[in-house]
Amino acid sequence: MTILQTGPLSVNTILLPIGDGRTVIVDPAGSDLSNDRNVILDYMRENSLKPVCILLTHGHFDHVIGVPAIKAQYPDCPVGIAADDAEALGHESLTYHMYSLQRFGLGFVKQYLTDLPASDFILPYDADLSNIPCGDFTGWSVIHTPGHTAGSVCLYNKDRKILLSGDTLFYKGTGRTDLYGGSEEQLMHSVQKLKQLVTDDTLVYPGHGEFGFPFNDAF
């Protein structure tokens, strides 16, 4: 597993190998907007990797901004997002993103979000991922954790003790709830849900900041 800090808000983009260079990309922020260099595509090319699937933990602009470039180069690479955040993708999705862009003072970023493709499949809530179109992705499951957004999810591998928490859970903290789709009440419920499902020694890889810490260090 490889972590790349990408995009205007330094997202932890995660590359999950599934064999023979095939790679699942989680949350591709992707572009260095200062020079239009796509960090993910450069890394994939330099290491002879091929993306077979893009999974999104939620729909905020900083986690999806790299999708168009990847789809342009690999048009058969499917994109999956939860149903409640599916409006964050597609050519009519800019309205979804404008509130967050304005809150961060990043209105200029909208030019990179005008060609967002629609999702190719919907991530199933609270179910395993063995049937998604990504090849052999057994062992992983989706945990629906609304609060940061309505469709926020965590990706969990119980056997490998890995939790990809998106912006739901960080080191010593949780995600913000003042952006579009946020709910403090839902987020607190989601945290309790994770505490019931995830073992304390599971390593957490959030959407920003420190990663690879034990689950019980998140609180």
KOLBATI-708734 format. One record per residue (C-alpha): residue in one letter; x, y, z. Coordinates in Angstrom, 3 decimals. Each point is the difference from the previous one (the first is absolute). Layout:
BEGIN
- A,X,Y,Z
...
This chain:
BEGIN
- M,0.000,0.000,0.000
- T,1.296,3.419,-1.014
- I,-1.079,3.407,1.339
- L,0.379,3.093,-2.185
- Q,-0.783,3.506,1.270
- T,-1.856,1.592,-2.901
- G,-2.112,2.963,-1.003
- P,-0.599,3.485,1.441
- L,-0.784,-1.298,3.521
- S,2.608,-2.787,0.198
- V,-2.322,-2.983,-0.133
- N,1.430,-3.383,0.953
- T,-0.637,-1.756,-3.291
- I,0.372,-3.746,0.547
- L,1.215,-2.512,-2.572
- L,-0.995,-3.577,0.804
- P,1.804,-2.714,-1.996
- I,-2.067,-3.042,-0.970
- G,2.663,-1.857,-1.962
- D,1.961,0.208,-3.250
- G,0.251,3.790,0.173
- R,-3.755,0.421,0.142
- T,-0.925,2.725,2.469
- V,-3.119,1.362,1.685
- I,0.149,3.772,0.519
- V,-1.808,1.453,3.022
- D,-0.794,3.744,0.044
- P,2.035,1.358,-2.931
- A,0.590,3.696,0.585
- G,2.723,-0.401,-2.575
- S,0.987,3.296,-1.495
- D,2.615,2.466,1.179
- L,-1.937,3.082,-1.027
- S,3.147,2.152,-0.084
- N,1.319,-1.818,-3.064
- D,-2.792,-2.400,-1.012
- R,2.259,-2.954,0.792
- N,-2.044,-3.064,0.897
- V,1.808,-1.667,2.893
- I,-2.001,-3.222,-0.203
- L,0.417,-0.572,-3.732
- D,3.704,0.788,0.220
- Y,0.439,-2.525,2.820
- M,-2.016,-2.664,-1.804
- R,2.028,0.442,-3.172
- E,3.357,0.025,1.797
- N,-0.863,-3.222,1.826
- S,-1.739,-1.823,-2.890
- L,-3.358,-0.081,1.796
- K,-3.439,-0.108,-1.571
- P,-3.090,1.410,1.728
- V,-2.883,-2.465,-0.065
- C,-2.450,1.916,2.170
- I,-0.529,3.321,1.793
- L,-1.759,-0.057,3.371
- L,-1.162,3.187,1.713
- T,-0.526,0.210,3.744
- H,-2.198,3.070,-0.555
- G,-0.741,2.644,-2.574
- H,1.723,3.192,1.140
- F,1.972,1.756,-2.724
- D,3.437,-0.652,1.496
- H,-0.537,-3.771,-0.203
- V,-1.344,-0.161,-3.554
- I,1.958,2.664,-1.879
- G,2.419,-2.552,-1.444
- V,-2.706,-2.208,-1.509
- P,-0.273,1.717,-3.432
- A,3.713,-0.349,-0.784
- I,0.045,-3.677,0.940
- K,-3.144,-0.728,-2.011
- A,1.420,1.903,-2.979
- Q,3.036,-2.260,-0.078
- Y,-1.770,-3.173,1.162
- P,-3.619,0.348,-1.214
- D,-0.874,-3.571,0.956
- C,0.975,0.557,3.660
- P,-3.350,0.034,1.872
- V,-0.799,2.493,2.769
- G,-2.006,-0.948,3.092
- I,-1.613,2.279,2.562
- A,-2.817,-0.390,2.532
- A,-3.533,0.808,-1.124
- D,-0.443,2.961,2.339
- D,3.068,1.734,-1.440
- A,-0.506,-0.963,-3.650
- E,-1.072,3.568,-0.812
- A,3.658,1.000,0.520
- L,0.828,-1.602,-3.350
- G,-1.306,0.649,-3.494
- H,-0.004,3.072,-2.207
- E,-2.671,1.722,2.105
- S,1.885,-0.431,3.296
- L,1.629,3.427,0.246
- T,-2.882,1.354,2.096
- Y,0.721,-2.716,2.576
- H,3.611,1.155,0.301
- M,-0.385,3.784,-0.040
- Y,-0.976,0.373,3.689
- S,3.158,-1.780,1.155
- L,2.175,1.862,-2.497
- Q,-1.309,3.317,1.271
- R,0.537,-1.008,3.641
- F,3.655,-0.778,-0.762
- G,0.497,3.040,-2.241
- L,0.824,-2.288,-2.917
- G,-2.471,1.206,-2.581
- F,2.656,-0.247,-2.721
- V,0.010,-3.794,0.444
- K,-3.425,-0.262,-1.663
- Q,1.697,-0.035,-3.416
- Y,1.417,-3.430,0.913
- L,-3.427,-1.354,0.948
- T,-1.964,0.758,-3.166
- D,0.722,-3.360,-1.657
- L,-0.703,-2.383,2.843
- P,-1.351,-3.258,-1.429
- A,-3.003,-1.683,1.561
- S,0.566,-3.008,2.223
- D,0.152,-3.415,-1.630
- F,-1.312,-1.894,3.009
- I,-1.344,0.609,3.491
- L,1.821,-1.184,3.096
- P,-2.260,-2.241,2.101
- Y,-0.607,1.147,3.549
- D,1.181,-2.330,2.769
- A,0.888,-2.787,-2.398
- D,3.091,-1.681,-1.406
- L,1.693,1.171,-3.182
- S,0.519,-3.366,-1.639
- N,-2.522,0.736,-2.768
- I,1.156,3.429,-1.137
- P,1.654,0.270,-3.454
- C,3.577,0.186,1.279
- G,1.232,-3.539,-0.424
- D,0.956,-1.923,3.118
- F,-0.839,2.372,2.856
- T,-1.170,-2.547,2.546
- G,0.573,0.647,3.680
- W,-1.105,3.625,-0.187
- S,-3.343,1.358,1.142
- V,-1.818,3.329,0.060
- I,-1.101,1.592,3.272
- H,-2.498,2.820,-0.501
- T,1.129,2.863,2.260
- P,-2.109,3.087,-0.773
- G,0.766,3.259,1.739
- H,2.788,1.627,-1.968
- T,-2.261,-0.498,-3.011
- A,-3.199,-1.992,-0.364
- G,1.747,-2.662,-2.063
- S,3.302,-0.230,1.872
- V,1.363,-3.521,0.288
- C,2.997,-1.753,1.506
- L,1.670,-2.943,-1.728
- Y,0.937,-2.778,2.405
- N,2.088,-3.125,-0.277
- K,-0.544,-1.949,3.206
- D,2.584,-2.682,-0.726
- R,2.750,2.456,-0.950
- K,-1.109,2.388,2.764
- I,-0.142,3.050,-2.249
- L,-2.620,2.770,0.078
- L,-0.111,2.645,-2.727
- S,-2.035,2.591,1.861
- G,-0.307,2.819,-2.525
- D,-0.887,3.213,1.831
- T,-2.096,-1.761,2.628
- L,2.847,-0.699,2.410
- F,3.420,1.576,0.494
- Y,2.790,-0.351,2.532
- K,-1.512,1.324,3.247
- G,-3.034,1.392,-1.769
- T,-2.917,-0.308,-2.374
- G,-0.963,1.723,-3.227
- R,-1.659,3.396,-0.212
- T,-3.755,0.212,-0.369
- D,-0.487,3.590,-1.187
- L,0.275,-0.787,-3.712
- Y,-2.707,-1.182,-2.391
- G,-1.566,-3.259,1.214
- G,1.513,0.249,3.485
- S,-1.716,-0.956,3.253
- E,1.612,-0.028,3.441
- E,-2.659,-2.368,1.330
- Q,0.522,-2.471,-2.823
- L,3.769,0.172,0.359
- M,-0.126,-0.837,3.700
- H,-2.236,-2.958,-0.804
- S,2.461,-1.115,-2.666
- V,2.910,0.147,2.449
- Q,-1.898,-2.252,2.406
- K,-0.719,-2.360,-2.879
- L,3.706,-0.215,-0.822
- K,0.845,-0.705,3.628
- Q,-2.310,-3.008,-0.135
- L,1.406,-1.379,-3.268
- V,3.712,0.822,-0.036
- T,2.649,-1.582,2.223
- D,2.262,2.300,2.023
- D,3.172,-1.179,-1.750
- T,-1.346,0.728,-3.473
- L,2.163,2.557,-1.802
- V,-1.860,3.101,-1.192
- Y,0.724,1.847,-3.245
- P,-2.084,3.197,-0.117
- G,-0.568,2.427,-2.831
- H,2.442,2.601,1.346
- G,2.853,0.275,2.448
- E,1.699,-2.677,2.056
- F,-0.702,-3.579,-1.066
- G,0.763,-3.562,1.044
- F,-0.917,0.489,3.660
- P,-1.907,-2.555,2.117
- F,-3.753,0.473,0.110
- N,-0.008,0.568,3.769
- D,2.358,2.981,-0.487
- A,-2.703,1.851,-1.932
- F,-1.786,0.922,3.219
